[in-house]
Amino acid sequence: ADKVIVMNKGSVAMCGTPSEIFKERQKIQEYKLELPLPAIIADKLIEQGVKIKDGVLTERELAEELCRLK
């Protein structure tokens, strides 16, 4: 998607590109939404000290980052 709209109680709560929306981790959790699984995996890897870029959202981005580590 080029644009994501997050609705809350009938109103627009957030609007932007997927990258803009999903980097707002705190707000995503407040609205009881989940991050994409590749983003969760990337966050956990970063927490463990793996040097991958922040903001990974897709399987492809995660795979590219992991291949780049070689």
PyMOL commands that set and color helices and strands:
alter all, ss='L'
color gray80, all
select helices_A, chain A and resi 18-22+25-30+37-47+59-68
alter helices_A, ss='H'
color red, helices_A
select strands_A, chain A and resi 4-8+11-16
alter strands_A, ss='S'
color yellow, strands_A
deselect
rebuild
show_as cartoon
